[in-house]
Amino acid sequence: MEWKIEKHQIRYEEDGKVLAEITFPYYKAEEKVYEFDHTFVDPSLRGQGIAGALVEKAIAEVRAEDGKILPTCPYVKEWFARHKEEEGILYREH
């Protein structure tokens, strides 16, 4: 799969159609906090670990910016619940 990585979005397309994506706009730009607010995988690609791969790639992007993550997407919340080793990157309100 060839991922298109842009600011605040990672996606996979075929013939101009988005088949998988994750979006992570700023929640608090001044603190480099990104809101993981949307994850989508087309039904034809589900069950192959693509959503998890999207989360991992987005985490790598945030980590490269020395940022933090506020997960609001239900899938991302579930992903972090299963991957306790990544909790250090989560944003905690002060």
Helices and strands as residue ranges (DSSP letters): E 4-6, E 9-14, E 17-23, E 26-28, G 29-31, E 33-36, E 38-41, G 43-45, H 50-64, E 68-71, H 74-82, G 84-89
